[in-house]
Amino acid sequence: MEVKLLTEHYDKPEFKNIEGYKKHGGYEMLKKAFKMKPKEIIEEVKASGLRGRGGAGFPTGMKWSFLPDNGETRYLLCNADEGEPGTFKDRMMMEKAPHQLIEGMIISAYAVNSTKSYIYIRGEYTQSIRTIEKAIKEAYEAGYLGKNILGSGFSHDMDVYSGAGAYICGEETGLISSLEGKKGQPKLKPPFPAVQGYLEKPTIVNNVETLAAVKYIIRDGAAAYKKYGTEKSAGTKLFSVSGDVVKPGNYEVPLGYSLKDLIEKECGGLKPGRKLKAVIPGGSSAPVLNAEESYRATMDYECLAQMGSMLGSGAVIIIDDSRCMVDLLNVILHFYHHESCGQCTPCREGTGWLEKIVTSIMSGRGRPQDIDLLDTVAQNMKGRTICALSDAAALPTISFVQKFRDEFEYYVREGRSKVTGKQLRRHNNRGHHAEMHH
């Protein structure tokens, strides 16, 4: 059952500009928020059970309350880097409803007493950048940004910062490094950004969807927001569904929704004549679920964690029985090897080793011990690095090998895919790579 809370007016083109947005109650919640005390807003967000929608699922109100009361300048950063493969919800939110994000951000900034915010958007999202910049300009002209907003005594400035296309800059401390003009590399925590973040000042980093949801918590109250979802996963969530379904796209459903229903009711099921083989439920870094697990899963933080996977950014990748899992793992590992920032040895070296082993299996040069070697290397990469990129390559590897081991064994034994019958590359007798061929 789709619930259109955040996405209610996304089908109306006028919702994109300020006049159309105001026609549908835009910026009314900002006025309501200014009548509340900042502490009350934080308490309301805490009570709503809203958790970070970018991947980590950390309680938003709790994060806000970590800010030290030391009189320092505070920054609010919106993480719109959306680099997790399979995720495309933030892009839609920015392009269809930029003012919804801006209003949510001004309310959040008022709550945490921040006078300056940045929206960090990945460089490839040129359309999102243009749309948000235009909307910020409209908000300034209408008096919703700048000095003494609506006579409230609260002033706030907002800017867009465009990344240069690095996956690692979606990690909050990597994002902060990039924003400071440094190499986009994650920093060791603690200190956490809330204590010492951008320019070493207290900083809150939240995802696009998280900040947009704040507006609806102010509008309807925490109790009404909590009516959606489960005890520990409150509210609605946007899921980006891609892969082998009839109707891929973004769907907003309550957390705790059955994955089977999401596939069959919202997305129109699998393509004719195909069977479900696997689902990646939370973006490419989430461990894979097999078909049987997928049909039991509910889309919330607890259930997927219990199944040994994660909700992540809400990117649901549907895989049918025409896909070779060895091939898919190779694609994932190529990505993480390429995106490693190289700061930590287990990740810098490990991602390359994993990709090399799978490529070798796919080139018909696999050895029986390579399958266990994949698992060993991945186990040694887990939890030993500054950020979670190493785990993002290791966890899918472990789950693919564990759940679809027969495909890896067949590839090693026969030198070709059990599913497609193909091999990655031809080799001449000197063992040099010839061109890729399929």
C-alpha positions in Angstrom: 0.0 0.0 0.0 1.6 3.2 -1.1 1.3 6.1 1.4 1.9 9.4 -0.2 3.1 11.5 2.7 6.2 13.2 1.3 5.3 12.4 -2.3 1.7 13.6 -2.2 2.1 16.4 -4.7 5.0 15.0 -6.8 2.7 14.5 -9.8 2.1 18.2 -10.0 4.7 20.1 -12.0 3.9 23.4 -10.2 5.0 21.9 -6.9 8.5 22.6 -8.2 8.3 26.4 -8.0 7.5 28.5 -5.0 4.0 29.7 -6.0 2.8 26.1 -6.7 4.4 24.9 -3.5 2.7 27.5 -1.4 -0.6 26.7 -3.1 -0.3 23.2 -1.5 0.5 24.6 2.0 4.2 25.3 1.4 6.1 27.3 4.1 3.1 27.2 6.4 4.9 24.7 8.7 7.9 27.1 8.9 5.5 29.6 10.5 4.2 26.9 12.8 7.7 26.0 13.8 8.6 29.5 14.6 5.8 29.5 17.2 7.5 26.6 18.9 10.7 26.7 21.0 13.7 25.0 19.3 13.9 22.4 22.1 10.2 21.5 21.5 11.0 20.7 17.8 13.9 18.5 18.8 11.7 16.7 21.3 8.9 16.3 18.7 11.4 14.8 16.2 12.7 12.5 18.9 9.2 11.4 19.8 8.4 10.7 16.1 11.0 8.0 15.9 12.4 9.4 12.7 15.7 7.7 11.8 18.3 8.7 9.3 17.1 7.9 5.8 20.5 8.0 4.2 21.7 4.5 5.2 22.7 4.4 8.9 19.3 4.7 10.3 20.4 6.7 13.4 17.6 8.4 15.4 17.5 12.0 14.1 16.3 13.8 17.2 19.0 12.0 19.2 21.7 13.1 16.8 20.5 16.7 17.1 20.6 16.5 20.9 24.3 15.6 20.8 25.2 19.2 19.9 27.4 20.7 22.7 26.0 23.8 24.3 29.2 25.8 24.0 28.1 28.9 22.1 30.0 27.9 18.9 28.7 28.4 15.4 26.7 25.4 14.2 26.3 24.0 10.7 23.6 22.0 9.1 24.6 19.9 6.1 22.2 18.1 3.8 23.7 15.0 2.4 22.5 14.8 -1.2 25.4 12.9 -2.5 23.3 9.8 -3.2 26.2 7.6 -4.4 24.9 4.2 -3.3 24.3 2.2 -6.5 20.6 1.5 -6.9 19.4 4.7 -5.1 17.6 7.5 -6.9 15.0 8.8 -4.4 16.9 12.0 -3.3 17.3 13.0 -6.9 13.5 12.8 -7.4 12.8 14.7 -4.2 15.1 17.5 -5.2 13.9 17.7 -8.8 10.2 17.5 -8.0 9.9 19.1 -4.6 13.0 21.4 -3.9 11.1 23.7 -1.5 9.9 20.7 0.6 13.6 20.0 1.3 14.4 23.7 1.9 11.5 24.2 4.3 12.5 21.0 6.2 16.0 22.3 6.4 15.1 25.8 7.7 12.9 24.2 10.4 15.7 21.8 11.3 18.2 24.7 11.3 16.0 26.7 13.6 15.7 23.6 15.9 19.4 23.1 16.2 20.2 26.9 16.1 22.3 26.9 12.9 22.6 30.0 10.9 24.3 28.4 7.9 23.5 25.3 5.9 24.9 23.6 2.8 23.2 21.1 0.5 26.0 18.8 -0.8 24.9 17.4 -4.1 26.8 14.8 -6.2 28.4 16.4 -9.3 26.5 14.1 -11.7 23.2 15.5 -10.6 23.3 18.7 -12.8 19.5 18.9 -13.0 19.1 18.6 -9.2 21.7 21.3 -8.7 20.0 23.7 -11.0 16.6 23.0 -9.5 17.8 23.5 -5.9 19.7 26.7 -6.8 16.6 28.2 -8.4 14.5 27.2 -5.4 16.9 28.7 -2.9 16.9 32.0 -4.9 13.0 31.9 -4.8 13.1 31.3 -1.0 15.5 34.3 -0.5 13.3 36.5 -2.6 10.2 35.5 -0.6 11.9 36.2 2.7 12.1 32.5 3.9 15.9 32.7 3.9 18.2 35.5 5.0 18.0 37.9 7.9 15.2 37.8 10.5 13.0 35.3 8.6 9.3 36.2 8.8 10.1 38.5 11.7 11.0 35.5 13.9 14.4 36.9 14.9 16.0 33.8 13.3 18.4 34.3 10.4 19.6 31.6 8.1 21.7 31.3 4.9 21.7 28.3 2.6 24.1 27.3 -0.2 24.6 24.5 -2.7 28.0 22.7 -2.9 28.5 20.3 -5.7 30.7 17.2 -5.3 32.9 15.8 -8.0 31.5 12.3 -8.3 33.1 10.4 -5.4 31.1 7.7 -3.6 33.2 8.2 -0.5 31.9 11.8 -0.2 28.5 10.4 0.8 30.1 9.3 4.1 29.5 12.2 6.5 33.1 12.9 7.5 34.2 12.4 3.9 31.6 14.9 2.8 32.8 17.4 5.5 36.5 17.0 4.3 35.3 17.7 0.7 33.2 20.7 1.8 36.3 22.1 3.5 38.2 21.9 0.2 40.3 19.0 1.3 40.6 15.5 -0.3 37.3 13.8 0.2 38.5 11.3 2.8 36.6 10.1 5.9 38.0 11.1 9.3 38.3 9.0 12.4 35.5 9.3 14.9 35.3 10.4 17.6 35.2 13.4 17.5 31.8 13.0 15.9 30.6 15.8 13.6 28.0 16.9 16.1 30.8 17.9 18.4 33.5 18.8 15.9 32.5 18.7 12.2 32.7 21.3 9.4 35.5 23.8 10.2 35.8 22.0 13.5 32.5 23.4 14.6 29.4 21.4 15.8 27.7 20.0 12.7 24.6 18.0 11.9 24.6 15.9 8.7 21.2 14.6 7.5 20.0 13.0 4.3 17.5 14.7 1.9 14.6 12.4 2.9 15.3 12.8 6.6 15.2 16.7 6.4 12.1 16.7 4.2 10.3 14.4 6.7 10.8 17.0 9.5 8.2 19.2 7.9 5.5 16.5 8.1 6.4 15.8 11.7 5.7 19.5 12.5 2.6 19.4 10.4 0.9 16.3 11.9 2.7 15.8 15.2 4.9 12.9 16.3 2.1 10.6 17.2 0.5 10.9 13.7 3.9 10.2 12.1 4.4 7.2 14.3 1.1 5.7 13.1 3.1 4.6 10.0 5.7 2.0 10.3 6.7 -0.2 13.2 7.7 0.3 16.8 11.4 0.8 16.1 11.1 2.0 12.4 8.6 4.8 12.4 7.1 6.7 9.4 7.2 6.1 5.7 10.2 5.5 3.5 11.0 6.0 -0.1 12.3 2.8 -1.8 14.1 3.0 -5.1 13.3 -0.3 -6.9 15.3 -1.3 -9.9 16.2 -4.5 -11.7 14.0 -7.3 -13.0 10.5 -6.0 -12.2 7.8 -4.8 -14.5 7.5 -1.3 -13.0 10.8 -0.1 -11.5 10.7 3.4 -9.8 10.4 5.2 -6.4 7.7 4.0 -4.1 6.7 5.5 -0.7 5.4 2.9 1.7 5.2 2.6 5.5 8.3 1.0 7.1 7.6 -2.6 7.9 6.0 -3.2 4.5 6.3 -6.7 3.1 9.1 -6.9 0.4 6.9 -9.5 -1.4 4.1 -6.9 -1.7 6.5 -4.2 -2.8 7.6 -6.5 -5.6 4.2 -7.9 -6.6 1.7 -5.0 -5.9 3.7 -1.8 -6.3 6.2 -3.0 -9.0 3.9 -5.3 -10.9 5.9 -8.5 -10.2 8.7 -10.0 -12.2 8.9 -10.1 -15.9 6.8 -12.8 -17.6 8.2 -16.3 -17.2 10.9 -15.3 -14.7 11.4 -16.4 -11.1 12.8 -14.4 -8.3 16.4 -15.4 -7.5 17.7 -12.7 -5.1 17.1 -9.2 -3.8 19.7 -6.6 -2.6 17.5 -4.7 -0.2 19.5 -1.6 0.8 21.8 -0.6 -2.0 24.9 -2.4 -3.4 26.7 -2.5 0.0 23.9 -4.6 1.6 24.3 -8.4 1.9 22.0 -10.2 -0.6 18.9 -12.1 0.3 17.9 -15.2 -1.5 14.3 -15.7 -2.9 13.0 -17.5 0.2 14.3 -14.8 2.5 13.0 -12.0 0.3 9.5 -13.4 0.5 9.7 -13.4 4.3 11.3 -10.0 4.7 9.6 -6.8 5.8 11.2 -3.4 4.9 12.3 -2.1 8.2 15.6 -1.6 10.0 15.1 -4.5 12.5 13.9 -7.3 10.2 16.6 -6.8 7.6 19.3 -6.6 10.3 18.0 -9.9 11.8 18.3 -11.4 8.4 21.9 -10.3 8.2 21.3 -7.6 5.7 20.3 -3.9 6.0 17.7 -1.4 4.9 20.5 1.1 4.0 19.5 3.8 1.6 16.3 2.0 0.5 17.6 0.9 -2.8 16.0 -2.4 -3.7 17.6 -4.3 -6.5 15.5 -7.2 -7.9 17.4 -10.1 -9.4 15.7 -12.8 -11.4 16.8 -16.3 -12.5 18.4 -15.1 -15.8 21.2 -13.4 -13.9 24.6 -14.8 -13.0 25.6 -14.1 -9.4 29.3 -14.3 -10.2 28.9 -11.7 -12.8 26.9 -9.4 -10.5 29.4 -9.7 -7.7 32.1 -8.7 -10.2 30.2 -5.6 -11.1 29.8 -4.6 -7.4 33.5 -5.3 -6.6 34.7 -3.3 -9.6 32.7 -0.4 -8.3 34.1 -0.6 -4.7 37.7 -1.1 -5.9 37.4 2.0 -8.0 35.8 4.1 -5.3 38.1 3.2 -2.4 39.8 6.4 -1.3 43.0 4.4 -0.5 43.4 5.7 3.0 43.1 2.3 4.9 45.2 -0.7 3.8 42.5 -3.4 4.2 40.2 -1.5 1.9 42.7 -0.2 -0.6 44.3 -3.6 -1.0 41.3 -5.8 -0.2 38.9 -4.3 -2.7 41.5 -4.9 -5.5 42.1 -8.5 -4.4 38.4 -9.3 -4.3 37.9 -7.9 -7.8 41.0 -9.7 -9.1 39.9 -13.1 -7.7 36.4 -12.8 -9.2 37.7 -11.6 -12.5 40.1 -14.5 -12.6 37.2 -17.0 -11.9 35.2 -15.3 -14.7 38.1 -15.5 -17.1 38.2 -19.3 -16.8 41.3 -19.3 -14.6 39.6 -19.9 -11.3 41.0 -22.5 -8.8 38.8 -24.4 -6.3 40.5 -22.6 -3.3 39.6 -19.2 -4.8 36.0 -19.4 -3.4 37.2 -19.8 0.1 39.9 -17.2 -0.5 37.2 -14.7 -1.4 35.5 -15.3 2.0 38.9 -15.1 3.9 39.9 -11.8 2.3 36.4 -10.3 2.9 36.4 -11.5 6.5 39.7 -9.7 7.0 38.4 -6.5 5.6 35.4 -6.2 7.9 35.4 -3.6 10.7 39.1 -2.7 10.3 38.8 0.7 8.5 37.9 4.3 9.2 34.7 4.2 7.2 32.4 1.4 6.0 33.5 1.2 2.4 35.6 -1.9 3.1 32.6 -3.6 4.7 30.5 -2.4 1.7 32.7 -4.7 -0.5 33.2 -7.4 2.0 29.6 -8.0 3.1 28.1 -8.6 -0.4 31.1 -10.9 -1.2 30.5 -13.0 1.9 26.7 -13.2 1.3 27.0 -14.0 -2.5 29.5 -16.8 -1.9 27.5 -18.2 1.0 24.1 -18.2 -0.7 25.1 -18.9 -4.3 28.2 -21.0 -3.8 27.1 -23.5 -6.5 27.4 -20.8 -9.2 30.9 -20.0 -8.1 31.9 -23.7 -8.0 30.4 -24.3 -11.4 32.3 -21.3 -12.8 35.6 -22.6 -11.4 34.9 -26.2 -12.6 33.5 -25.4 -16.1 35.2 -22.1 -16.8 31.9 -20.5 -17.7 28.7 -19.2 -16.1 26.1 -21.8 -14.9 23.3 -19.4 -15.9 24.4 -17.7 -19.1 27.0 -20.2 -20.3 29.4 -17.3 -21.0 32.9 -16.5 -20.1 34.3 -13.0 -19.4 37.4 -12.9 -21.6 39.3 -15.0 -24.1 43.0 -15.6 -23.6 45.6 -16.3 -26.1 48.4 -18.8 -25.2 50.6 -16.1 -23.6 47.9 -15.5 -21.1 47.4 -11.8 -22.0 43.9 -10.3 -21.8 42.2 -10.1 -25.1 39.4 -7.6 -25.5 36.3 -8.2 -23.4 33.7 -10.1 -25.2 30.2 -11.3 -24.3 
